[in-house]
Amino acid sequence: MQEMKTPKKSLLYYCIIALLVLAVLNIFVFPLLQDMNIQDVGYNVLMQMTEQKNIGQVEIKDDEILFTDRENKQVYRTGKMDDPDLTNRLYAAGADFRSITVNEMSPLVYFLISFVLPTALFGLFGWVLYRQIKKRMNDGASPMNSLTFGLGGMGSGNAKVYVKSADGIKFADVAGEEEAKDLLREIVEFLHDPGKYKEIGATLPKGALLSGPPGTGKTLLAKAVAGEAEVPFFSISGSEFVEMFVGMGAAKVRDLFKQANDKAPCIVFIDEIDAIGKRRDNTLGGNDEREQTLNQLLTEMDGFDSSKGVVILAATNRPEALDPALLRPGRFDRRIPVELPDLTGREAILRVHAKKIKTAPDVDLAKIARTSPGASGADLANIVNEAALRAVRNGRKAAIQEDFEESIETVIAGYRKKNAIMSDKEKMIVAYHEVGHALVAALQSHSAPVEKITIIPRTSGALGYTMQVDTADKTLLTKTELLNKIATFTGGRSAEELVFGDYTTGASNDIEQATRLARAMITRYGMDEDFDMTALETVSNAYLGGDSSLVCSPETQTQIDKATAELVKKQHEKAKTILSENMPSLHRIAKFLYEKETISGEEFMELLKETEKKAENRA
């Protein structure tokens, strides 16, 4: 949508400019004018003029000597030397010892610069202050609020206003969030035709809270609502309400809602509302400014008339941290989850962004969507852009399938390292490590198929990786599938142990993921026989990665640690058993990967089947 920007410079801005001008005058201009009539000379000039008895006035300072000629027409300056007899020689030459006043400028110029100019600057400062206060009072603001506005605009709302335009963002520009769009479409219909809702007695929801992981399109959905309704759209971040002084944030809230009522019907969007809407508590030393701002927001949401068509939309990644008073019906009546897109949604998002670039006719976006599970809308937009950038780097006019596949790896693991040098032994170890993961995954049932194996180092620090892709998105995972994942995580270390009789630090990330998954099975999923269906861990900030904390006694925590270690150890032994029974396949595929560096899932399965067939023939 077209953004309407009408920046108004506050009085604090003009005050800072005036002070900067005065500082420049005092630091640079006045000293420069003072030194204009002083001539720097060497000590030999002082000695010569003394011998010639051409010395007028003399002032001896700690680090320099000022002197004039006999007619006092020119002031000279020289450094001070170790000359004990200088005073006697100057006296004999008829010098007049006194403080020398430099005639740096005319009295009129000095008066203008030192008095008239600062007075004019502060006069301008007062005039601007008067104009702003008068304008605010004419608009109905109190004198105190008007003064607050003048002093830096700390009490004024600084929301960006997007007005209706023909080329604004519409629901068609937002893909992958059909449920959220359906819930928001009703708000648009109410703004378009409120009569049919009033006939039955229905009222417009005062507010809707969009919650979900970062990058899922919450802000985009809010702009799409305004674009569809063709009403003004106020956008402001929650952090912009937070001020140093108590009461300033509340003043901004009042100003924002006043603007919204004047522009009604309209939509007010508060991004990252958790910055001001956190749950209040009774602890000492709380944030009084934030709580006053929240109280003012609650009051304003209760006070405005929803029949005017003012809708409050807000977005957050932490809905569990919001104050209950903010979420009750009558304030934010609707909770709209904006989750990560599923397979169909990812493909739709890719198609929306792919329209903005040139692509080859044979590009399979469905495959790209299938190989990017867990990607948000922002991630998918980045994948499309990276594919276009790669096509340009390679001199192509359109992005091809290979560009999209490489862009997925770039987003997941970073760019390829061009200057990374591994020894032949390290490269071979990495090859066995990655093939170990792939073989354990392929030789277990209920495991995702292997899509790609590579040993090319990436900027994320990975020396290689094995990509597994499910044929469809899964919402639920069985205990068998989770155990298979842990065994797959341990497959790389198991291959190193069996082939080299030693192991490296390359499995650090595998160990971390296996341990986290095993602990979750015990503490959160109720998949341990001893603890059964007991909740031993809670997760907060689910949309921001999830911070887990145990809710049990220290003795129980010790048992959890033992059970976790035992579960991982059991799957580690399972992985070693699988690999030891398929050593020919491990050796052949690892050597092939060592030579080629990257192999596809199809090549991996063909090598595995060929090796197994040869083993059956020998048997």
C-alpha positions as CSV (number, residue, x, y, z in Angstrom):
1,M,0.0,0.0,0.0
2,Q,1.1,3.6,-0.5
3,E,2.7,5.0,2.6
4,M,1.8,8.6,3.6
5,K,4.7,10.2,5.4
6,T,4.3,13.6,6.9
7,P,7.3,13.9,9.3
8,K,7.1,16.8,11.7
9,K,10.4,17.8,13.3
10,S,9.9,18.4,17.1
11,L,11.2,21.3,19.2
12,L,13.9,19.0,20.6
13,Y,15.2,18.7,17.0
14,Y,15.5,22.5,16.7
15,C,17.0,22.8,20.1
16,I,19.7,20.3,19.3
17,I,20.5,22.2,16.1
18,A,20.9,25.5,17.9
19,L,23.2,23.9,20.5
20,L,25.3,22.3,17.8
21,V,25.7,25.7,16.1
22,L,26.8,27.4,19.3
23,A,29.2,24.5,20.1
24,V,30.8,24.8,16.6
25,L,31.1,28.6,17.1
26,N,32.8,28.2,20.5
27,I,35.0,25.3,19.6
28,F,36.1,26.2,16.1
29,V,35.1,29.7,14.9
30,F,35.9,31.9,17.9
31,P,39.4,30.4,18.5
32,L,40.1,30.7,14.8
33,L,39.1,34.3,14.7
34,Q,41.3,34.9,17.8
35,D,44.3,33.5,16.1
36,M,43.9,35.3,12.8
37,N,46.1,38.3,13.9
38,I,48.8,36.3,15.6
39,Q,51.9,35.3,13.6
40,D,53.8,32.2,14.6
41,V,57.6,32.8,14.4
42,G,60.8,31.1,15.5
43,Y,62.7,31.9,18.7
44,N,65.5,33.5,16.5
45,V,63.1,36.3,15.5
46,L,62.6,37.2,19.1
47,M,66.4,37.2,19.7
48,Q,67.0,39.4,16.5
49,M,64.3,41.9,17.5
50,T,65.7,42.1,21.0
51,E,69.1,42.8,19.7
52,Q,67.7,45.5,17.3
53,K,65.7,47.0,20.2
54,N,62.5,46.6,18.1
55,I,60.5,45.0,21.0
56,G,57.3,46.6,22.1
57,Q,55.0,44.6,24.5
58,V,56.0,41.2,25.9
59,E,53.9,38.5,27.7
60,I,55.7,35.4,28.9
61,K,53.4,32.4,29.5
62,D,54.1,28.9,30.7
63,D,54.5,27.4,27.2
64,E,54.7,30.3,24.8
65,I,55.8,34.0,24.5
66,L,53.7,36.7,22.9
67,F,55.4,39.9,21.8
68,T,55.0,42.9,19.4
69,D,57.2,45.2,17.5
70,R,58.0,48.7,18.6
71,E,55.0,50.2,16.8
72,N,52.6,47.4,18.2
73,K,51.3,46.7,14.7
74,Q,51.8,42.9,14.7
75,V,51.5,40.3,17.4
76,Y,54.1,37.5,17.3
77,R,54.1,34.1,19.1
78,T,57.0,31.8,19.7
79,G,57.7,28.8,21.9
80,K,59.4,29.1,25.2
81,M,63.1,28.1,25.4
82,D,65.6,27.5,28.3
83,D,67.0,31.0,28.2
84,P,67.6,32.4,31.8
85,D,69.0,35.7,30.6
86,L,66.0,36.5,28.4
87,T,64.2,38.8,30.8
88,N,67.3,41.0,31.4
89,R,67.9,41.3,27.7
90,L,64.3,42.3,27.0
91,Y,64.4,44.9,29.8
92,A,67.6,46.3,28.4
93,A,66.0,46.5,25.0
94,G,63.1,48.6,26.4
95,A,60.4,45.9,26.4
96,D,57.1,46.7,28.1
97,F,56.1,43.6,30.2
98,R,52.2,43.4,30.2
99,S,49.3,41.2,29.1
100,I,48.8,41.4,25.3
101,T,45.2,41.8,24.1
102,V,44.7,40.5,20.6
103,N,42.4,42.6,18.4
104,E,40.7,39.7,16.8
105,M,37.7,41.4,15.3
106,S,35.8,44.6,15.2
107,P,33.5,45.3,18.2
108,L,30.5,45.2,15.9
109,V,31.3,41.7,14.5
110,Y,32.1,40.5,18.0
111,F,28.7,41.7,19.2
112,L,26.8,40.1,16.4
113,I,28.5,36.7,16.7
114,S,28.6,36.5,20.5
115,F,25.2,38.0,21.4
116,V,22.9,38.6,18.5
117,L,23.3,35.1,16.9
118,P,22.7,33.0,20.1
119,T,19.7,35.3,21.0
120,A,18.3,34.8,17.5
121,L,18.7,31.0,17.7
122,F,16.9,30.7,21.0
123,G,14.3,33.2,19.8
124,L,13.6,30.8,16.9
125,F,13.4,28.0,19.3
126,G,10.7,29.8,21.4
127,W,8.8,30.7,18.3
128,V,8.6,27.1,17.0
129,L,7.6,25.9,20.5
130,Y,4.8,28.5,20.6
131,R,3.5,27.5,17.2
132,Q,3.5,23.8,18.0
133,I,1.8,24.3,21.4
134,K,-0.8,26.6,19.8
135,K,-1.5,24.1,17.0
136,R,-1.9,21.2,19.5
137,M,-4.3,23.3,21.7
138,N,-6.4,24.2,18.7
139,D,-6.7,20.5,18.0
140,G,-8.1,20.0,21.5
141,A,-5.1,18.9,23.4
142,S,-4.3,20.1,26.9
143,P,-1.5,22.5,27.5
144,M,0.6,19.9,29.3
145,N,0.2,17.4,26.5
146,S,1.0,20.1,24.0
147,L,4.2,20.9,25.8
148,T,5.0,17.2,26.0
149,F,4.5,17.0,22.2
150,G,6.9,19.9,21.7
151,L,9.6,18.5,23.8
152,G,10.7,15.8,21.4
153,G,7.3,14.5,20.5
154,M,7.6,11.9,23.3
155,G,3.9,12.0,23.9
156,S,2.7,11.8,20.4
157,G,1.8,8.8,18.4
158,N,4.3,8.1,15.6
159,A,2.2,5.5,13.7
160,K,2.8,5.1,10.0
161,V,-0.3,5.5,8.0
162,Y,-1.0,3.5,4.9
163,V,-4.0,4.8,2.9
164,K,-6.1,2.9,0.5
165,S,-4.6,2.5,-3.0
166,A,-5.4,0.5,-6.1
167,D,-2.2,-1.5,-6.0
168,G,-2.3,-2.3,-2.2
169,I,-1.7,-5.7,-0.7
170,K,-4.7,-8.0,-1.0
171,F,-5.6,-11.5,0.3
172,A,-4.5,-12.9,-3.1
173,D,-1.0,-11.8,-2.2
174,V,-1.0,-13.9,0.9
175,A,-0.8,-17.7,0.5
176,G,-0.5,-20.6,2.8
177,E,-2.7,-19.2,5.6
178,E,-6.2,-19.9,4.4
179,E,-7.7,-20.4,7.9
180,A,-6.4,-17.0,9.1
181,K,-7.6,-15.3,5.9
182,D,-11.1,-16.8,6.5
183,L,-11.3,-15.4,10.0
184,L,-10.0,-11.9,8.9
185,R,-12.3,-11.8,5.8
186,E,-15.3,-11.4,8.1
187,I,-13.8,-8.2,9.5
188,V,-13.4,-6.9,6.0
189,E,-17.0,-7.7,5.1
190,F,-18.2,-5.9,8.3
191,L,-16.2,-2.8,7.3
192,H,-17.7,-3.0,3.8
193,D,-21.3,-3.7,4.7
194,P,-22.0,-3.3,8.5
195,G,-25.8,-3.1,7.9
196,K,-26.3,-6.9,7.5
197,Y,-24.6,-7.5,10.8
198,K,-26.4,-4.8,12.6
199,E,-29.7,-6.2,11.5
200,I,-29.2,-9.4,13.5
201,G,-27.6,-7.5,16.4
202,A,-24.0,-8.6,15.8
203,T,-21.1,-6.2,16.6
204,L,-17.7,-5.9,15.0
205,P,-14.9,-7.6,17.0
206,K,-12.9,-4.8,18.7
207,G,-9.6,-6.6,18.2
208,A,-7.9,-9.7,16.7
209,L,-4.6,-11.1,17.9
210,L,-2.4,-12.7,15.3
211,S,0.0,-15.1,16.9
212,G,2.6,-17.5,15.4
213,P,6.3,-18.1,14.7
214,P,8.4,-15.3,13.1
215,G,8.2,-15.0,9.4
216,T,4.7,-16.5,8.9
217,G,3.1,-13.3,7.6
218,K,1.3,-11.7,10.5
219,T,2.1,-8.2,9.4
220,L,1.4,-9.1,5.8
221,L,-2.1,-10.4,6.7
222,A,-2.9,-7.1,8.6
223,K,-1.9,-5.0,5.6
224,A,-4.0,-7.4,3.4
225,V,-7.1,-6.7,5.6
226,A,-6.6,-3.0,5.2
227,G,-6.1,-3.5,1.4
228,E,-9.2,-5.5,1.0
229,A,-11.3,-3.1,3.2
230,E,-9.7,0.0,1.5
231,V,-9.5,1.9,4.7
232,P,-6.6,3.7,6.4
233,F,-4.1,1.5,8.1
234,F,-2.2,2.7,11.1
235,S,1.0,0.6,11.8
236,I,3.1,1.0,14.9
237,S,5.4,-1.3,16.9
238,G,4.9,-2.1,20.5
239,S,8.4,-1.0,21.4
240,E,7.6,2.6,20.1
241,F,5.3,3.1,23.1
242,V,8.2,2.5,25.5
243,E,9.7,5.7,26.8
244,M,12.1,6.8,29.5
245,F,9.7,8.9,31.4
246,V,6.5,7.5,33.1
247,G,3.4,8.6,31.3
248,M,4.9,9.2,27.8
249,G,3.8,5.8,26.5
250,A,0.3,6.3,27.8
251,A,0.2,9.7,26.0
252,K,1.2,8.0,22.7
253,V,-1.6,5.5,23.2
254,R,-4.1,8.3,23.6
255,D,-2.8,10.1,20.6
256,L,-3.0,6.9,18.5
257,F,-6.6,6.2,19.3
258,K,-7.5,9.9,18.7
259,Q,-6.0,9.7,15.2
260,A,-7.9,6.4,14.6
261,N,-11.2,7.8,15.7
262,D,-10.7,10.8,13.4
263,K,-9.9,8.5,10.4
264,A,-12.6,5.9,11.2
265,P,-13.4,3.4,9.7
266,C,-9.8,2.3,9.9
267,I,-7.5,-0.5,11.1
268,V,-4.8,0.0,13.8
269,F,-2.0,-2.6,13.8
270,I,0.3,-3.0,16.8
271,D,3.2,-5.2,15.9
272,E,5.1,-7.1,18.7
273,I,2.4,-6.1,21.2
274,D,4.2,-8.2,23.9
275,A,6.6,-5.2,24.3
276,I,3.9,-3.4,26.2
277,G,1.3,-6.1,26.9
278,K,3.3,-8.5,29.1
279,R,1.6,-10.0,32.1
280,R,1.6,-7.7,35.2
281,D,3.0,-9.0,38.5
282,N,3.4,-7.9,42.0
283,T,7.1,-8.0,42.2
284,L,9.0,-4.9,43.5
285,G,10.8,-2.7,41.0
286,G,8.4,-3.4,38.2
287,N,8.3,-1.3,35.0
288,D,5.9,1.5,35.9
289,E,6.0,3.1,32.5
290,R,5.2,-0.2,30.7
291,E,2.3,-0.9,33.1
292,Q,0.9,2.6,32.7
293,T,1.0,2.2,29.0
294,L,-0.7,-1.2,29.2
295,N,-3.4,0.3,31.5
296,Q,-4.0,3.1,29.0
297,L,-4.3,0.6,26.1
298,L,-6.9,-1.4,28.1
299,T,-8.8,1.8,28.8
300,E,-8.8,3.0,25.2
301,M,-9.9,-0.4,23.9
302,D,-12.9,-0.3,26.3
303,G,-13.7,3.3,25.5
304,F,-13.8,3.5,21.7
305,D,-17.0,2.6,19.9
306,S,-16.6,-0.4,17.6
307,S,-19.6,0.7,15.5
308,K,-17.5,3.4,14.0
309,G,-15.4,0.8,12.3
310,V,-12.1,1.0,14.2
311,V,-10.5,-2.5,14.4
312,I,-7.4,-3.2,16.5
313,L,-5.1,-5.9,15.0
314,A,-2.0,-7.0,17.0
315,A,0.8,-9.5,16.3
316,T,3.0,-11.4,18.7
317,N,5.4,-14.4,18.9
318,R,4.7,-14.8,22.6
319,P,0.9,-15.0,23.2
320,E,1.5,-16.9,26.5
321,A,3.3,-13.8,28.0
322,L,0.4,-11.4,27.4
323,D,-1.7,-10.0,30.3
324,P,-5.0,-11.8,30.7
325,A,-6.9,-8.5,30.8
326,L,-5.7,-7.8,27.3
327,L,-7.0,-11.1,25.9
328,R,-10.5,-11.1,27.5
329,P,-13.6,-10.8,25.2
330,G,-14.4,-7.2,24.5
331,R,-10.8,-6.3,23.8
332,F,-9.0,-8.9,21.7
333,D,-12.1,-10.9,20.8
334,R,-10.3,-13.2,18.4
335,R,-7.2,-15.3,18.6
336,I,-6.0,-16.1,15.1
337,P,-3.1,-18.5,14.9
338,V,-0.7,-18.0,12.0
339,E,1.2,-21.2,11.9
340,L,3.9,-22.5,9.7
341,P,2.5,-23.6,6.3
342,D,1.8,-27.2,5.4
343,L,2.9,-28.8,2.1
344,T,0.1,-27.3,0.1
345,G,0.6,-23.9,1.7
346,R,4.3,-24.0,1.0
347,E,3.7,-24.7,-2.7
348,A,1.2,-21.9,-2.9
349,I,3.6,-19.4,-1.2
350,L,6.4,-20.5,-3.6
351,R,4.1,-19.8,-6.6
352,V,3.2,-16.3,-5.3
353,H,6.9,-15.4,-5.0
354,A,8.0,-17.2,-8.1
355,K,5.7,-14.9,-10.2
356,K,8.1,-12.1,-9.3
357,I,11.1,-13.7,-11.0
358,K,11.7,-15.5,-14.3
359,T,11.7,-19.3,-14.0
360,A,12.3,-22.1,-16.4
361,P,9.1,-24.0,-17.6
362,D,10.2,-27.3,-16.1
363,V,10.7,-26.0,-12.5
364,D,8.9,-28.3,-10.1
365,L,7.8,-26.1,-7.2
366,A,5.9,-29.0,-5.6
367,K,9.3,-30.8,-5.1
368,I,10.8,-27.6,-3.7
369,A,7.9,-27.4,-1.2
370,R,8.3,-31.1,-0.3
371,T,12.0,-30.6,0.5
372,S,11.5,-27.5,2.7
373,P,9.4,-28.8,5.7
374,G,9.2,-26.4,8.5
375,A,9.9,-23.3,6.3
376,S,8.0,-20.1,7.0
377,G,6.7,-17.8,4.4
378,A,9.8,-15.5,4.9
379,D,12.1,-18.5,4.4
380,L,10.3,-19.5,1.2
381,A,10.5,-16.0,-0.1
382,N,14.3,-16.1,0.7
383,I,14.6,-19.4,-1.2
384,V,13.0,-18.0,-4.3
385,N,15.2,-14.9,-4.1
386,E,18.4,-17.0,-3.6
387,A,17.5,-19.1,-6.6
388,A,17.2,-15.9,-8.8
389,L,20.5,-14.6,-7.5
390,R,22.2,-17.9,-8.2
391,A,20.8,-17.9,-11.8
392,V,22.3,-14.4,-12.3
393,R,25.7,-15.5,-10.9
394,N,25.7,-18.4,-13.4
395,G,24.8,-16.2,-16.3
396,R,21.2,-17.5,-16.9
397,K,18.2,-15.5,-17.8
398,A,15.8,-17.6,-15.7
399,A,16.1,-19.7,-12.6
400,I,16.1,-23.5,-13.1
401,Q,15.4,-26.4,-10.8
402,E,19.0,-26.7,-9.7
403,D,19.0,-23.1,-8.6
404,F,16.0,-23.8,-6.3
405,E,17.5,-26.9,-4.9
406,E,20.8,-25.2,-4.1
407,S,18.9,-22.3,-2.6
408,I,17.2,-24.6,-0.1
409,E,20.6,-25.9,1.0
410,T,21.9,-22.3,1.3
411,V,19.0,-21.4,3.6
412,I,19.4,-24.6,5.7
413,A,23.1,-25.0,5.9
414,G,24.6,-21.8,4.4
415,Y,26.7,-21.2,1.3
416,R,29.4,-23.5,0.0
417,K,32.8,-22.9,1.4
418,K,35.1,-22.3,-1.5
419,N,38.4,-22.1,0.5
420,A,37.7,-24.9,3.0
421,I,40.5,-27.5,2.7
422,M,40.1,-30.9,4.2
423,S,42.8,-33.6,4.2
424,D,42.0,-36.9,2.4
425,K,41.6,-38.7,5.7
426,E,39.1,-36.1,7.0
427,K,37.2,-36.1,3.8
428,M,36.9,-39.9,4.0
429,I,35.8,-39.8,7.6
430,V,33.1,-37.3,6.7
431,A,32.0,-39.5,3.8
432,Y,31.6,-42.6,6.1
433,H,29.9,-40.4,8.7
434,E,27.2,-39.2,6.3
435,V,26.7,-42.5,4.7
436,G,26.3,-44.0,8.2
437,H,23.4,-41.6,8.8
438,A,21.8,-42.5,5.4
439,L,22.2,-46.2,5.8
440,V,20.6,-46.4,9.3
441,A,17.7,-44.2,8.0
442,A,17.2,-46.3,4.9
443,L,17.5,-49.7,6.6
444,Q,14.8,-48.9,9.2
445,S,11.1,-48.9,8.6
446,H,9.0,-45.8,9.3
447,S,11.9,-43.5,8.4
448,A,11.9,-40.6,6.0
449,P,13.6,-41.4,2.6
450,V,17.0,-40.0,1.9
451,E,16.9,-37.2,-0.5
452,K,20.6,-36.1,-0.8
453,I,24.0,-36.7,0.8
454,T,26.9,-34.3,0.5
455,I,30.3,-33.8,2.0
456,I,30.8,-30.2,0.8
457,P,31.5,-27.9,3.7
458,R,29.0,-25.1,4.4
459,T,29.4,-21.7,6.0
460,S,27.2,-22.8,8.9
461,G,30.1,-25.0,10.0
462,A,28.7,-28.3,8.7
463,L,31.3,-30.5,6.9
464,G,28.5,-32.4,5.2
465,Y,24.9,-33.4,5.8
466,T,22.3,-36.0,4.9
467,M,18.9,-34.7,3.8
468,Q,15.8,-36.7,4.6
469,V,12.4,-35.7,3.2
470,D,9.0,-37.2,4.1
471,T,6.6,-37.8,1.3
472,A,4.0,-35.9,3.2
473,D,3.9,-33.5,6.3
474,K,3.4,-35.3,9.6
475,T,1.6,-33.8,12.5
476,L,2.0,-36.8,14.8
477,L,5.0,-39.0,15.3
478,T,4.9,-42.5,16.8
479,K,7.3,-43.8,19.4
480,T,8.9,-46.1,16.7
481,E,9.5,-43.1,14.4
482,L,11.1,-41.1,17.2
483,L,13.4,-44.0,18.2
484,N,14.4,-44.4,14.5
485,K,15.3,-40.7,14.4
486,I,17.6,-41.1,17.5
487,A,19.2,-44.2,15.9
488,T,19.7,-42.2,12.7
489,F,21.4,-39.4,14.6
490,T,23.8,-41.9,16.1
491,G,24.5,-43.5,12.7
492,G,27.4,-41.2,11.8
493,R,29.4,-41.8,15.0
494,S,28.6,-45.5,14.7
495,A,30.2,-45.6,11.2
496,E,33.3,-43.9,12.5
497,E,33.7,-46.4,15.3
498,L,33.2,-49.5,13.1
499,V,35.5,-48.3,10.2
500,F,38.3,-46.4,11.9
501,G,38.2,-47.8,15.4
502,D,38.1,-44.2,16.7
503,Y,35.7,-41.2,16.5
504,T,35.9,-37.5,16.0
505,T,34.2,-34.3,17.1
506,G,32.0,-34.3,14.0
507,A,29.0,-35.8,15.9
508,S,28.5,-33.0,18.3
509,N,25.3,-31.7,16.7
510,D,24.0,-35.3,16.3
511,I,24.6,-35.9,20.0
512,E,22.7,-32.7,20.9
513,Q,19.7,-33.5,18.8
514,A,19.5,-37.2,19.9
515,T,19.7,-36.2,23.6
516,R,17.1,-33.5,23.2
517,L,14.7,-35.8,21.5
518,A,15.3,-38.7,24.0
519,R,14.7,-36.3,26.9
520,A,11.5,-35.0,25.3
521,M,10.2,-38.6,24.9
522,I,10.6,-39.1,28.6
523,T,9.6,-35.7,30.1
524,R,6.9,-34.5,27.7
525,Y,5.6,-37.3,25.5
526,G,5.1,-39.9,28.2
527,M,7.0,-42.6,26.3
528,D,8.9,-44.1,29.2
529,E,7.7,-47.1,31.0
530,D,8.9,-46.0,34.4
531,F,7.4,-42.5,34.3
532,D,4.4,-43.4,32.2
533,M,2.1,-40.4,31.4
534,T,3.7,-37.9,33.9
535,A,4.5,-34.4,32.8
536,L,8.0,-33.6,34.0
537,E,8.8,-30.6,31.8
538,T,7.1,-27.5,30.6
539,V,7.8,-25.5,27.4
540,S,7.5,-21.7,27.1
541,N,7.9,-19.5,24.1
542,A,6.8,-22.3,21.8
543,Y,6.9,-20.0,18.7
544,L,10.5,-18.9,19.5
545,G,12.2,-22.2,19.7
546,G,10.8,-23.4,23.0
547,D,12.5,-22.9,26.4
548,S,12.0,-26.1,28.4
549,S,12.3,-26.3,32.2
550,L,11.9,-29.4,34.4
551,V,9.1,-29.4,37.0
552,C,10.2,-32.3,39.3
553,S,12.4,-33.0,42.2
554,P,16.2,-33.3,42.0
555,E,15.9,-37.0,42.6
556,T,13.5,-37.4,39.7
557,Q,15.9,-35.3,37.5
558,T,18.6,-37.8,38.3
559,Q,16.4,-40.6,37.1
560,I,15.5,-38.7,33.9
561,D,19.2,-38.2,33.1
562,K,19.8,-41.9,33.6
563,A,16.8,-42.9,31.5
564,T,17.9,-40.4,28.7
565,A,21.4,-41.8,28.6
566,E,20.1,-45.4,28.5
567,L,17.7,-44.6,25.7
568,V,20.4,-43.0,23.5
569,K,22.8,-45.8,24.3
570,K,20.3,-48.4,23.2
571,Q,19.7,-46.7,19.9
572,H,23.4,-46.2,19.4
573,E,23.9,-50.0,19.7
574,K,21.0,-50.5,17.3
575,A,22.7,-48.3,14.7
576,K,26.0,-50.1,15.1
577,T,24.3,-53.4,14.6
578,I,22.6,-52.2,11.4
579,L,25.9,-50.9,10.0
580,S,27.9,-53.9,10.9
581,E,25.5,-56.1,9.1
582,N,25.8,-54.0,6.0
583,M,29.5,-53.2,5.8
584,P,29.8,-53.8,2.1
585,S,27.2,-51.2,1.4
586,L,28.8,-48.8,3.8
587,H,32.2,-49.1,2.1
588,R,31.0,-48.9,-1.4
589,I,28.7,-45.9,-1.0
590,A,31.2,-44.0,1.2
591,K,33.9,-44.4,-1.5
592,F,31.5,-43.3,-4.2
593,L,30.5,-40.3,-2.1
594,Y,34.2,-39.5,-1.4
595,E,34.9,-39.3,-5.2
596,K,31.7,-37.5,-6.2
597,E,31.1,-35.4,-3.1
598,T,27.4,-35.2,-3.6
599,I,24.9,-37.9,-4.5
600,S,21.1,-37.9,-4.8
601,G,18.7,-40.1,-3.0
602,E,18.1,-42.1,-6.2
603,E,21.8,-42.8,-6.6
604,F,22.1,-43.8,-3.0
605,M,19.3,-46.3,-3.2
606,E,20.6,-47.8,-6.5
607,L,24.0,-48.4,-4.9
608,L,22.4,-49.9,-1.9
609,K,20.3,-52.3,-4.0
610,E,23.2,-53.3,-6.2
611,T,25.4,-54.1,-3.2
612,E,22.7,-56.1,-1.5
613,K,22.0,-58.0,-4.8
614,K,25.7,-58.8,-5.1
615,A,25.8,-60.0,-1.5
616,E,22.8,-62.3,-2.2
617,N,24.4,-63.7,-5.3
618,R,27.6,-64.5,-3.4
619,A,25.6,-66.2,-0.7
